[in-house]
Amino acid sequence: ILAGEPAQIEEAIKDCIAAVEMDPKSARAYFGLGVAYRMRYESENRQPGDFQAAVDAWTKAVDLAPNNYIYRRRLQQYGPPLDKPYAFYD
């Protein structure tokens, strides 16, 4: 997927969807799906709804693994603001 070739991005999306269907409680699969949608959104093969699909997948990843900093950070970059999972300056 990181090569960014259109066929590889499409294959990654299909693979991530299959992974989510096999294990709907896999935060890692949802995070990967969000990355794949974001890669397609940034490509010339952008589909309507790719950006929102990425945010939705990252939201699901955070719901499943709320203390994962990487998942939360990515969602904060592109999605709605989130509370920090820890008291940073208490």
mmCIF file of the C-alpha atoms, coordinates in Angstrom:
data_MODEL
# 
_entry.id   MODEL 
# 
loop_
_atom_site.group_PDB 
_atom_site.id 
_atom_site.type_symbol 
_atom_site.label_atom_id 
_atom_site.label_alt_id 
_atom_site.label_comp_id 
_atom_site.label_asym_id 
_atom_site.label_entity_id 
_atom_site.label_seq_id 
_atom_site.pdbx_PDB_ins_code 
_atom_site.Cartn_x 
_atom_site.Cartn_y 
_atom_site.Cartn_z 
_atom_site.occupancy 
_atom_site.B_iso_or_equiv 
_atom_site.pdbx_formal_charge 
_atom_site.auth_seq_id 
_atom_site.auth_comp_id 
_atom_site.auth_asym_id 
_atom_site.auth_atom_id 
_atom_site.pdbx_PDB_model_num 
ATOM 1  C CA . ILE A 1 1  ? 0.000   0.000   0.000  1.00 0.00 ? 1  ILE A CA 1 
ATOM 2  C CA . LEU A 1 2  ? 2.825   2.423   0.783  1.00 0.00 ? 2  LEU A CA 1 
ATOM 3  C CA . ALA A 1 3  ? 4.079   2.158   -2.803 1.00 0.00 ? 3  ALA A CA 1 
ATOM 4  C CA . GLY A 1 4  ? 0.893   3.989   -3.712 1.00 0.00 ? 4  GLY A CA 1 
ATOM 5  C CA . GLU A 1 5  ? 0.213   2.150   -6.948 1.00 0.00 ? 5  GLU A CA 1 
ATOM 6  C CA . PRO A 1 6  ? -3.536  2.204   -7.708 1.00 0.00 ? 6  PRO A CA 1 
ATOM 7  C CA . ALA A 1 7  ? -3.816  -1.585  -8.041 1.00 0.00 ? 7  ALA A CA 1 
ATOM 8  C CA . GLN A 1 8  ? -1.998  -2.066  -4.736 1.00 0.00 ? 8  GLN A CA 1 
ATOM 9  C CA . ILE A 1 9  ? -4.271  0.394   -2.952 1.00 0.00 ? 9  ILE A CA 1 
ATOM 10 C CA . GLU A 1 10 ? -7.386  -1.348  -4.293 1.00 0.00 ? 10 GLU A CA 1 
ATOM 11 C CA . GLU A 1 11 ? -5.963  -4.713  -3.244 1.00 0.00 ? 11 GLU A CA 1 
ATOM 12 C CA . ALA A 1 12 ? -5.148  -3.350  0.218  1.00 0.00 ? 12 ALA A CA 1 
ATOM 13 C CA . ILE A 1 13 ? -8.700  -2.062  0.650  1.00 0.00 ? 13 ILE A CA 1 
ATOM 14 C CA . LYS A 1 14 ? -10.112 -5.466  -0.329 1.00 0.00 ? 14 LYS A CA 1 
ATOM 15 C CA . ASP A 1 15 ? -7.682  -7.258  1.991  1.00 0.00 ? 15 ASP A CA 1 
ATOM 16 C CA . CYS A 1 16 ? -8.484  -4.952  4.907  1.00 0.00 ? 16 CYS A CA 1 
ATOM 17 C CA . ILE A 1 17 ? -12.222 -5.370  4.367  1.00 0.00 ? 17 ILE A CA 1 
ATOM 18 C CA . ALA A 1 18 ? -11.711 -9.147  4.376  1.00 0.00 ? 18 ALA A CA 1 
ATOM 19 C CA . ALA A 1 19 ? -9.668  -8.867  7.591  1.00 0.00 ? 19 ALA A CA 1 
ATOM 20 C CA . VAL A 1 20 ? -12.417 -6.820  9.260  1.00 0.00 ? 20 VAL A CA 1 
ATOM 21 C CA . GLU A 1 21 ? -15.026 -9.364  8.167  1.00 0.00 ? 21 GLU A CA 1 
ATOM 22 C CA . MET A 1 22 ? -12.921 -12.231 9.554  1.00 0.00 ? 22 MET A CA 1 
ATOM 23 C CA . ASP A 1 23 ? -12.267 -10.461 12.866 1.00 0.00 ? 23 ASP A CA 1 
ATOM 24 C CA . PRO A 1 24 ? -14.659 -7.566  13.494 1.00 0.00 ? 24 PRO A CA 1 
ATOM 25 C CA . LYS A 1 25 ? -12.964 -6.857  16.840 1.00 0.00 ? 25 LYS A CA 1 
ATOM 26 C CA . SER A 1 26 ? -9.533  -6.245  15.292 1.00 0.00 ? 26 SER A CA 1 
ATOM 27 C CA . ALA A 1 27 ? -8.566  -2.627  15.862 1.00 0.00 ? 27 ALA A CA 1 
ATOM 28 C CA . ARG A 1 28 ? -5.477  -3.206  13.718 1.00 0.00 ? 28 ARG A CA 1 
ATOM 29 C CA . ALA A 1 29 ? -7.609  -4.291  10.739 1.00 0.00 ? 29 ALA A CA 1 
ATOM 30 C CA . TYR A 1 30 ? -9.794  -1.192  11.039 1.00 0.00 ? 30 TYR A CA 1 
ATOM 31 C CA . PHE A 1 31 ? -6.763  1.044   11.338 1.00 0.00 ? 31 PHE A CA 1 
ATOM 32 C CA . GLY A 1 32 ? -5.243  -0.516  8.198  1.00 0.00 ? 32 GLY A CA 1 
ATOM 33 C CA . LEU A 1 33 ? -8.533  -0.055  6.364  1.00 0.00 ? 33 LEU A CA 1 
ATOM 34 C CA . GLY A 1 34 ? -8.510  3.620   7.296  1.00 0.00 ? 34 GLY A CA 1 
ATOM 35 C CA . VAL A 1 35 ? -4.965  3.987   6.005  1.00 0.00 ? 35 VAL A CA 1 
ATOM 36 C CA . ALA A 1 36 ? -5.908  2.293   2.725  1.00 0.00 ? 36 ALA A CA 1 
ATOM 37 C CA . TYR A 1 37 ? -8.924  4.567   2.228  1.00 0.00 ? 37 TYR A CA 1 
ATOM 38 C CA . ARG A 1 38 ? -6.795  7.614   3.021  1.00 0.00 ? 38 ARG A CA 1 
ATOM 39 C CA . MET A 1 39 ? -4.177  6.506   0.484  1.00 0.00 ? 39 MET A CA 1 
ATOM 40 C CA . ARG A 1 40 ? -6.856  6.154   -2.199 1.00 0.00 ? 40 ARG A CA 1 
ATOM 41 C CA . TYR A 1 41 ? -8.303  9.540   -1.212 1.00 0.00 ? 41 TYR A CA 1 
ATOM 42 C CA . GLU A 1 42 ? -4.906  11.117  -1.836 1.00 0.00 ? 42 GLU A CA 1 
ATOM 43 C CA . SER A 1 43 ? -4.508  9.370   -5.204 1.00 0.00 ? 43 SER A CA 1 
ATOM 44 C CA . GLU A 1 44 ? -5.888  10.198  -8.613 1.00 0.00 ? 44 GLU A CA 1 
ATOM 45 C CA . ASN A 1 45 ? -8.376  7.311   -8.178 1.00 0.00 ? 45 ASN A CA 1 
ATOM 46 C CA . ARG A 1 46 ? -10.200 9.049   -5.322 1.00 0.00 ? 46 ARG A CA 1 
ATOM 47 C CA . GLN A 1 47 ? -13.734 7.782   -4.752 1.00 0.00 ? 47 GLN A CA 1 
ATOM 48 C CA . PRO A 1 48 ? -16.548 9.792   -3.191 1.00 0.00 ? 48 PRO A CA 1 
ATOM 49 C CA . GLY A 1 49 ? -16.639 9.004   0.478  1.00 0.00 ? 49 GLY A CA 1 
ATOM 50 C CA . ASP A 1 50 ? -13.022 7.784   0.808  1.00 0.00 ? 50 ASP A CA 1 
ATOM 51 C CA . PHE A 1 51 ? -12.107 10.429  3.364  1.00 0.00 ? 51 PHE A CA 1 
ATOM 52 C CA . GLN A 1 52 ? -15.172 9.742   5.518  1.00 0.00 ? 52 GLN A CA 1 
ATOM 53 C CA . ALA A 1 53 ? -14.607 5.977   5.192  1.00 0.00 ? 53 ALA A CA 1 
ATOM 54 C CA . ALA A 1 54 ? -11.074 6.466   6.522  1.00 0.00 ? 54 ALA A CA 1 
ATOM 55 C CA . VAL A 1 55 ? -12.307 8.509   9.485  1.00 0.00 ? 55 VAL A CA 1 
ATOM 56 C CA . ASP A 1 56 ? -15.037 5.936   10.195 1.00 0.00 ? 56 ASP A CA 1 
ATOM 57 C CA . ALA A 1 57 ? -12.518 3.073   10.140 1.00 0.00 ? 57 ALA A CA 1 
ATOM 58 C CA . TRP A 1 58 ? -10.137 4.955   12.455 1.00 0.00 ? 58 TRP A CA 1 
ATOM 59 C CA . THR A 1 59 ? -13.034 5.754   14.780 1.00 0.00 ? 59 THR A CA 1 
ATOM 60 C CA . LYS A 1 60 ? -13.860 2.053   14.999 1.00 0.00 ? 60 LYS A CA 1 
ATOM 61 C CA . ALA A 1 61 ? -10.179 1.271   15.695 1.00 0.00 ? 61 ALA A CA 1 
ATOM 62 C CA . VAL A 1 62 ? -10.169 3.779   18.568 1.00 0.00 ? 62 VAL A CA 1 
ATOM 63 C CA . ASP A 1 63 ? -13.448 2.358   19.887 1.00 0.00 ? 63 ASP A CA 1 
ATOM 64 C CA . LEU A 1 64 ? -11.840 -1.101  19.987 1.00 0.00 ? 64 LEU A CA 1 
ATOM 65 C CA . ALA A 1 65 ? -8.465  0.048   21.373 1.00 0.00 ? 65 ALA A CA 1 
ATOM 66 C CA . PRO A 1 66 ? -9.069  3.380   23.117 1.00 0.00 ? 66 PRO A CA 1 
ATOM 67 C CA . ASN A 1 67 ? -5.615  3.596   24.681 1.00 0.00 ? 67 ASN A CA 1 
ATOM 68 C CA . ASN A 1 68 ? -3.666  3.092   21.449 1.00 0.00 ? 68 ASN A CA 1 
ATOM 69 C CA . TYR A 1 69 ? -1.858  6.395   20.969 1.00 0.00 ? 69 TYR A CA 1 
ATOM 70 C CA . ILE A 1 70 ? -1.204  5.919   17.244 1.00 0.00 ? 70 ILE A CA 1 
ATOM 71 C CA . TYR A 1 71 ? -4.844  5.203   16.450 1.00 0.00 ? 71 TYR A CA 1 
ATOM 72 C CA . ARG A 1 72 ? -6.028  8.158   18.523 1.00 0.00 ? 72 ARG A CA 1 
ATOM 73 C CA . ARG A 1 73 ? -3.445  10.495  17.011 1.00 0.00 ? 73 ARG A CA 1 
ATOM 74 C CA . ARG A 1 74 ? -4.429  9.624   13.450 1.00 0.00 ? 74 ARG A CA 1 
ATOM 75 C CA . LEU A 1 75 ? -8.085  10.166  14.238 1.00 0.00 ? 75 LEU A CA 1 
ATOM 76 C CA . GLN A 1 76 ? -7.286  13.506  15.877 1.00 0.00 ? 76 GLN A CA 1 
ATOM 77 C CA . GLN A 1 77 ? -5.394  14.570  12.762 1.00 0.00 ? 77 GLN A CA 1 
ATOM 78 C CA . TYR A 1 78 ? -8.309  13.951  10.425 1.00 0.00 ? 78 TYR A CA 1 
ATOM 79 C CA . GLY A 1 79 ? -11.433 13.423  12.510 1.00 0.00 ? 79 GLY A CA 1 
ATOM 80 C CA . PRO A 1 80 ? -13.241 15.024  15.392 1.00 0.00 ? 80 PRO A CA 1 
ATOM 81 C CA . PRO A 1 81 ? -11.243 16.168  18.433 1.00 0.00 ? 81 PRO A CA 1 
ATOM 82 C CA . LEU A 1 82 ? -10.825 13.533  21.127 1.00 0.00 ? 82 LEU A CA 1 
ATOM 83 C CA . ASP A 1 83 ? -10.071 13.700  24.807 1.00 0.00 ? 83 ASP A CA 1 
ATOM 84 C CA . LYS A 1 84 ? -6.645  12.485  25.801 1.00 0.00 ? 84 LYS A CA 1 
ATOM 85 C CA . PRO A 1 85 ? -6.698  8.947   27.242 1.00 0.00 ? 85 PRO A CA 1 
ATOM 86 C CA . TYR A 1 86 ? -4.644  10.116  30.218 1.00 0.00 ? 86 TYR A CA 1 
ATOM 87 C CA . ALA A 1 87 ? -4.364  13.145  32.464 1.00 0.00 ? 87 ALA A CA 1 
ATOM 88 C CA . PHE A 1 88 ? -1.317  14.828  30.988 1.00 0.00 ? 88 PHE A CA 1 
ATOM 89 C CA . TYR A 1 89 ? -1.016  17.930  33.178 1.00 0.00 ? 89 TYR A CA 1 
ATOM 90 C CA . ASP A 1 90 ? -2.897  17.038  36.348 1.00 0.00 ? 90 ASP A CA 1 
# 
